[in-house]
Amino acid sequence: MSDGANAEIGARRVHPGTIAIDFLRRAPQTVIGLPAIAGWSSGRGLGWILLAAAVVGAMTLFFTWLGWRRFTYTVAPNELVIERGVLSRSRRSIPLERIQDVSIERKPLARLFGLAEVRVETGGGESDEAVLDSVSVSEAERLRAALRGHNLEVDMFSVAEGNVHSPESAVAATIFHMSLGRVMLLGLFGFSLVWIAALFGLLQFFDQFLDLGWDQLRDWAQVAEDEVRARFSLAAALIVAGIALVLGVVSGVVRALLREYGFTLRAGTGRFRRTRGLLTRTEVVVAMRRIQLAMIQRGPLRGLFGWNALSFQTLGGSNDPSGRQAMAPLAREHEVARIVDAAGLPPFERLPLRRVAAGHVIRSLLLALPWPALAIGALALVTPLAWLGLLLLIPMAIAALLQRRFHRYALRHTSLQVMRGVIAQRDWIVPFENVQVVTLRASWLQRRLGIASVLVDTAGAGGGGAPDVVDINLPEARALATGLVERVG
């Protein structure tokens, strides 16, 4: 590769180790096909079975090699060209000016072979525009530098494993790091029972290898149900709840360790570099000029103990469909403020924020309560115990009443700042220059209450919550929308 940022790289193939990685990835499919081979070879002896398995393995390896051989990539002065296909050839051209970001990911097999996966994102969709799997770590770093239009010698970031260094790597200072204890604490806050369902799915997959049928399990379940009905006690219920709690906590901790282990955020000239992951090690560089807004989140438990989560909405470079980049999954307020300041964003200030209109409470109650109340009333025609469900409406009513207290907004010197949410609270910092569209909207009910909402869109947003200001008096809504448009212009 030439050192020039725009010099062309001739057509290249990914690393030969990709053949071994792809072959190992396809191994489970080959193993699933072994019973069919055994059935075909029935009565022919063990030699035929081994021969058939060897033929299938050799064919898989050959086609894997052929796919590797026919896959090439070229970095031209103005585009990235990827050609692939054995029988049907395809040529994909990605203009370099469209590339928003390039990330490096190292999955367990790739790390075993000393390789990395390069993901190219253009911001034109929720998935990556191109994936080069796999190249050497040094080649991944050179590719990222070339695709971004930077010379490798002046790239301030080095590879996480230290295989590549640059003279200005010392400029990148660590501004946030999560210790093992903090990652595990994040897992405790991320209590989940999802993995329990995955465990039962795994048991069902391996059912044919276990001397255990679902009919037998159902019989055991019926026996257990009869025993529970015969000997039900509060202690038994607490034991079941305790087991579920432990499984949920363990699954949350494991998930956090796999995703956030070794989370480190470094800041250099105009960029952040984030590395994280236990088995799959990912490295993403976020250009500060592509940051559209900052969002600070507090869950019901983490907020109670003073913990926050910070993410940036960016133009690209995220596998999250919302386009957000996690910058600090579990951080104190001063740590969040340091990262926000490093990004060149104004600090979030709660004191100047003003509440939305009182009509927000009325609308929230009218939207939240009628349908559950009607459902409970319908069930009450069948069983009188359904009236106890009205107790569930009490927390819903309290949440609706509190929504106005936690929903505030203000136009600051350089940004729109919004806070919203009762149980899960969110704060937004939106620089005026990043506001793309301002919409003034009033539904039928809002018009009757004399209120309206101001919807704010930024580039790169794909969901996951927007910094909208909901239910403010109509004159104030018009003033807010006009003020945003004037500041954007």
C-alpha positions in Angstrom: 0.0 0.0 0.0 1.2 3.5 -0.8 1.5 5.9 2.1 -0.5 8.5 0.3 -4.0 8.9 1.6 -5.5 8.7 -1.9 -3.1 6.3 -3.5 -4.7 3.3 -5.2 -4.3 -0.2 -3.6 -4.3 -2.9 -6.3 -6.9 -5.7 -6.1 -6.3 -7.7 -3.0 -7.7 -10.8 -1.3 -8.5 -11.1 2.4 -6.1 -13.2 4.5 -5.8 -16.9 3.7 -6.8 -17.6 7.3 -10.3 -16.7 6.2 -10.5 -20.1 4.6 -10.0 -21.9 7.9 -12.4 -19.5 9.7 -15.2 -20.0 7.2 -14.6 -23.8 7.2 -14.9 -23.9 10.9 -18.1 -21.7 10.8 -19.6 -24.2 8.4 -18.6 -27.2 10.5 -21.9 -27.3 12.4 -23.8 -27.5 9.2 -21.6 -30.4 8.1 -22.1 -32.2 11.4 -25.9 -31.9 11.1 -25.6 -33.6 7.7 -23.6 -36.6 9.2 -26.8 -38.5 10.1 -27.9 -38.4 6.5 -24.4 -39.7 5.5 -24.7 -42.5 8.1 -28.1 -43.5 6.7 -26.8 -43.6 3.1 -23.8 -45.7 4.2 -25.9 -48.0 6.3 -24.7 -51.6 5.8 -21.6 -50.5 4.0 -19.3 -50.4 7.0 -17.4 -47.7 8.9 -15.0 -47.2 6.0 -17.8 -45.9 3.8 -19.1 -43.6 6.4 -15.6 -42.1 6.9 -15.1 -41.8 3.2 -18.4 -40.0 2.7 -17.7 -37.6 5.6 -14.2 -36.9 4.1 -15.7 -36.2 0.7 -18.3 -33.8 2.2 -15.5 -32.1 4.2 -13.2 -31.8 1.1 -16.1 -30.3 -1.0 -16.9 -27.8 1.7 -13.2 -26.9 2.0 -12.9 -26.5 -1.8 -15.9 -24.2 -2.2 -14.7 -22.2 0.8 -11.3 -21.8 -0.9 -13.0 -20.9 -4.2 -15.1 -18.2 -2.5 -12.0 -16.8 -0.9 -10.1 -16.9 -4.3 -12.9 -15.0 -6.1 -13.3 -12.3 -3.4 -11.1 -9.2 -4.0 -11.2 -5.6 -2.8 -9.5 -2.5 -4.2 -9.1 0.9 -2.7 -9.0 3.4 -5.6 -8.5 7.1 -5.3 -12.2 7.8 -5.0 -13.9 4.5 -4.3 -13.8 1.1 -2.6 -14.5 -1.7 -5.0 -15.5 -5.2 -3.9 -15.8 -8.1 -6.3 -17.1 -11.5 -5.4 -18.9 -14.6 -6.7 -18.0 -17.9 -8.3 -20.6 -18.6 -10.9 -22.4 -15.2 -10.7 -19.9 -12.3 -10.3 -20.8 -9.0 -8.6 -18.9 -5.8 -8.5 -19.8 -3.2 -5.8 -18.4 0.3 -5.8 -18.6 2.5 -2.7 -17.5 6.2 -3.1 -15.1 7.1 -0.4 -17.0 10.3 0.2 -20.0 8.3 1.3 -18.1 6.3 3.9 -19.2 7.5 7.3 -17.0 5.3 9.5 -14.9 2.1 9.5 -14.9 -0.2 12.5 -12.6 -3.1 13.4 -14.1 -6.2 15.0 -12.3 -9.3 16.3 -14.4 -12.3 17.0 -13.0 -15.4 18.9 -12.0 -17.3 15.7 -10.5 -14.2 14.1 -8.5 -13.5 17.3 -7.3 -17.1 17.3 -5.8 -16.6 13.8 -4.6 -13.1 14.6 -7.1 -11.5 12.2 -9.7 -8.8 12.2 -13.0 -7.9 10.4 -13.4 -4.5 8.8 -16.9 -3.1 8.6 -17.6 -0.1 6.4 -20.7 2.0 7.0 -22.1 4.7 4.8 -25.0 5.8 7.0 -27.4 4.9 4.2 -29.0 2.0 6.1 -29.2 0.0 9.3 -26.6 -2.6 8.2 -23.0 -2.3 7.2 -22.4 -1.4 3.6 -19.4 -3.7 3.2 -17.6 -6.3 5.4 -14.0 -7.5 4.8 -13.7 -10.7 6.7 -10.9 -11.3 7.5 -7.6 -9.4 7.2 -4.5 -9.0 9.3 -4.7 -6.5 12.2 -2.1 -4.3 10.5 -4.0 -4.4 7.2 -7.3 -3.6 9.0 -5.6 -0.5 10.4 -4.2 0.6 7.1 -7.5 0.1 5.4 -9.3 2.2 7.9 -6.7 5.0 7.5 -7.0 4.8 3.7 -10.8 4.7 3.6 -11.0 7.7 5.9 -8.6 9.6 3.7 -5.8 9.7 6.3 -2.2 8.7 6.0 -1.2 5.9 8.4 1.8 7.8 9.7 -0.4 10.6 11.0 -3.2 8.4 12.4 -3.3 9.1 16.2 -4.7 5.7 17.1 -2.8 2.4 17.3 -4.3 -1.1 17.2 -5.6 -2.3 20.5 -3.1 -5.3 20.7 -0.2 -3.0 20.0 0.7 -4.5 16.6 0.6 -1.2 14.9 1.8 2.1 16.4 1.7 5.7 15.1 3.8 8.6 16.2 0.8 10.5 17.6 -0.7 7.6 19.5 0.3 9.3 22.7 -2.1 12.1 21.9 -5.0 9.7 22.5 -5.7 9.8 26.2 -8.0 7.5 28.1 -10.9 9.5 29.4 -13.2 6.6 30.5 -12.6 3.0 31.5 -14.8 0.4 33.1 -13.2 -2.0 35.6 -14.3 -5.6 35.9 -16.3 -4.7 39.0 -18.1 -1.9 37.2 -19.0 -4.2 34.3 -20.4 -6.7 36.7 -22.4 -4.0 38.4 -23.8 -3.0 35.0 -24.9 -6.6 34.6 -26.7 -6.5 38.0 -28.6 -3.5 36.8 -29.3 -5.3 33.5 -31.3 -8.1 35.2 -32.9 -10.2 32.4 -34.8 -13.5 32.1 -34.3 -13.7 28.3 -31.5 -16.2 28.5 -33.7 -18.6 30.4 -35.8 -18.9 27.3 -32.6 -19.5 25.3 -31.7 -22.3 27.7 -35.0 -24.1 27.1 -34.5 -23.6 23.3 -31.1 -25.2 23.6 -32.5 -28.1 25.5 -35.1 -28.6 22.8 -32.3 -28.6 20.1 -30.4 -31.3 21.9 -33.5 -33.3 22.8 -32.6 -36.0 20.3 -29.2 -36.6 22.0 -30.7 -36.8 25.5 -32.7 -39.8 26.9 -35.4 -37.3 27.8 -38.6 -36.7 26.0 -41.0 -33.8 26.3 -43.8 -36.2 27.1 -41.8 -37.2 30.1 -41.2 -33.6 31.0 -44.9 -32.9 30.8 -45.6 -35.8 33.1 -43.1 -34.5 35.5 -44.6 -31.0 35.2 -48.1 -32.5 36.0 -46.7 -34.3 39.0 -45.0 -31.1 40.2 -48.2 -29.1 39.7 -50.2 -31.6 41.7 -47.5 -31.5 44.5 -47.6 -27.7 44.5 -51.3 -27.6 44.8 -51.2 -30.1 47.6 -48.3 -28.5 49.5 -48.4 -24.9 48.4 -46.8 -22.5 50.8 -45.3 -19.1 50.9 -41.9 -20.6 51.4 -42.2 -22.6 48.1 -43.3 -19.5 46.2 -40.3 -17.6 47.6 -37.9 -20.4 46.6 -39.2 -20.3 43.0 -39.0 -16.5 42.9 -35.4 -16.7 44.3 -34.4 -19.2 41.6 -35.8 -16.9 38.9 -34.1 -13.9 40.4 -30.7 -15.7 40.5 -31.0 -16.9 36.9 -31.9 -13.4 35.8 -29.0 -11.8 37.6 -26.5 -14.3 36.3 -27.8 -13.9 32.7 -27.5 -10.1 33.0 -23.9 -10.3 34.4 -22.8 -12.7 31.6 -24.3 -10.5 28.9 -22.6 -7.5 30.3 -19.2 -9.3 30.5 -19.5 -10.5 26.9 -20.3 -7.1 25.5 -18.6 -4.5 27.8 -15.6 -6.3 29.2 -12.5 -4.0 29.0 -14.6 -1.0 27.9 -12.1 1.8 27.2 -12.8 5.2 25.6 -9.9 7.3 24.4 -10.0 10.8 23.0 -7.7 12.2 20.3 -7.7 15.1 18.0 -11.2 15.2 16.6 -12.0 11.5 17.4 -13.0 9.1 20.1 -11.8 5.5 20.0 -13.8 2.8 21.9 -12.7 -0.8 22.5 -14.8 -3.4 24.3 -15.8 -7.1 24.4 -14.7 -10.3 26.0 -14.9 -13.0 23.2 -15.6 -10.6 20.4 -13.3 -7.6 20.6 -14.6 -4.5 18.8 -12.8 -1.3 18.0 -14.8 1.7 16.8 -13.6 5.3 16.1 -16.2 8.0 16.3 -15.4 11.3 14.6 -16.5 14.2 16.7 -17.7 16.2 13.7 -20.3 13.4 13.1 -21.8 13.6 16.5 -25.4 15.0 16.2 -26.5 14.9 19.9 -25.8 13.5 23.3 -28.3 11.4 25.3 -27.9 10.6 29.0 -30.0 7.8 30.4 -30.9 6.7 33.9 -32.8 3.5 34.7 -34.9 3.1 37.8 -32.2 1.4 39.8 -29.0 2.9 38.3 -30.5 6.4 38.6 -31.3 5.8 42.3 -27.7 5.0 42.9 -26.3 8.0 40.9 -25.3 6.0 37.7 -25.8 7.2 34.1 -25.4 5.9 30.6 -24.1 8.2 27.9 -24.5 7.7 24.1 -24.0 9.9 21.1 -26.2 10.0 18.0 -23.9 9.9 15.0 -24.2 10.0 11.3 -22.8 6.4 11.0 -20.5 3.9 12.6 -22.9 2.0 14.8 -24.5 -1.4 14.6 -27.4 -0.1 16.6 -30.3 0.6 14.2 -30.9 3.9 16.1 -27.4 5.0 15.1 -26.3 5.6 18.7 -22.8 4.9 20.0 -22.5 3.9 23.6 -19.8 6.1 25.1 -20.2 5.3 28.8 -22.6 2.4 29.7 -22.3 3.1 33.5 -20.7 6.3 34.6 -21.0 9.0 37.3 -22.2 12.4 36.4 -18.7 14.0 36.4 -17.5 11.2 34.1 -20.3 11.9 31.7 -19.6 15.7 31.8 -15.9 15.0 30.9 -16.9 13.0 27.8 -19.5 15.6 26.7 -16.9 18.3 27.1 -14.3 16.4 25.1 -16.8 16.1 22.3 -17.2 19.8 22.2 -20.8 19.8 23.4 -22.3 22.2 26.0 -23.0 20.7 29.4 -26.5 19.7 30.4 -28.1 22.2 32.8 -31.2 21.3 34.7 -31.9 24.5 36.5 -33.0 26.6 33.5 -35.3 24.0 32.2 -39.1 24.7 32.2 -42.0 22.4 32.6 -44.4 21.5 29.8 -48.1 22.5 30.1 -50.5 21.2 32.7 -52.5 19.7 29.9 -49.7 17.1 29.6 -51.1 15.5 32.8 -54.7 15.4 31.5 -53.7 13.9 28.2 -51.4 11.3 29.8 -54.3 10.2 32.1 -56.8 10.0 29.2 -54.3 8.0 27.1 -53.2 5.6 29.8 -56.3 4.6 31.9 -59.5 4.1 29.8 -58.6 1.0 27.9 -57.2 -1.0 30.9 -60.2 0.1 32.9 -62.6 -1.2 30.2 -60.7 -4.5 29.9 -60.9 -5.0 33.7 -64.6 -4.1 33.6 -65.2 -6.7 30.9 -63.4 -9.4 32.9 -65.4 -8.5 35.9 -68.5 -9.8 34.1 -66.9 -13.2 34.2 -65.2 -13.2 37.6 -65.6 -10.7 40.4 -61.9 -11.1 41.3 -61.1 -9.0 38.1 -62.0 -5.9 40.1 -58.7 -6.3 41.9 -57.1 -5.3 38.7 -58.1 -1.8 39.4 -55.3 -1.7 41.8 -52.9 -1.8 38.8 -54.3 1.4 37.6 -53.0 3.3 40.6 -49.2 3.1 39.6 -50.3 4.0 36.0 -52.1 7.1 37.3 -49.1 8.1 39.5 -46.8 7.7 36.5 -49.0 9.9 34.3 -49.1 12.6 37.1 -45.3 12.5 37.4 -44.6 12.8 33.6 -45.0 16.6 33.7 -42.6 16.9 36.6 -39.8 15.1 34.7 -40.5 16.6 31.2 -38.7 19.9 30.8 -37.0 21.8 28.1 -35.0 25.0 27.3 -33.2 26.8 24.5 -29.7 27.4 25.8 -26.9 29.5 24.2 -25.9 26.9 21.7 -28.2 23.9 22.1 -31.7 22.6 22.8 -31.9 20.7 26.0 -34.7 18.3 26.9 -35.4 15.9 29.7 -38.2 13.3 29.7 -39.2 10.1 31.5 -40.4 8.9 34.9 -39.0 5.4 35.4 -36.4 5.6 32.6 -35.2 9.2 32.4 -33.4 10.7 29.4 -31.6 14.0 28.9 -30.8 15.3 25.5 -28.2 17.9 24.3 -28.9 18.9 20.7 -26.6 21.6 19.2 -28.6 24.0 17.1 -26.5 23.4 13.9 -27.4 19.7 14.0 -31.2 20.2 13.9 -32.5 19.0 10.5 -36.3 19.2 10.8 -38.6 21.0 13.2 -42.3 19.9 13.2 -45.2 21.5 15.1 -47.9 18.9 15.7 -51.2 19.0 17.5 -53.6 16.0 17.7 -57.4 16.3 18.1 -57.1 15.9 21.8 -54.2 18.4 22.0 -56.1 21.0 20.1 -59.0 20.7 22.6 -56.5 21.2 25.5 -54.8 24.1 23.7 -51.4 22.4 23.6 -49.0 21.1 20.9 -45.8 19.1 20.5 -42.5 20.2 18.9 -40.8 17.3 17.1 -37.0 17.6 16.5 -35.2 15.5 14.0 -31.4 15.2 13.6 -29.3 13.4 10.9 -28.6 9.7 11.5 -31.6 9.2 13.8 -33.3 5.8 13.3 -35.4 5.4 16.5 -34.8 4.8 20.1 -36.3 8.1 21.3 -36.0 11.7 20.0 -35.6 15.0 21.8 -39.2 16.0 21.2 -41.0 18.5 23.5 -44.4 17.1 24.1 -47.5 19.1 25.2 -46.7 22.7 25.7 -49.1 25.6 25.4 -49.7 26.4 21.7 -48.2 29.9 21.8 -45.1 28.6 23.5 -44.9 25.7 21.0 -44.9 28.1 18.1 -42.3 30.3 19.8 -40.1 27.2 20.5 -40.4 26.0 16.9 -39.7 29.5 15.5 -36.7 29.9 17.8 -35.2 26.6 16.7 -35.6 27.5 13.0 -34.0 30.9 13.5 -31.0 29.5 15.4 -30.6 26.7 12.9 -30.6 29.2 10.0 
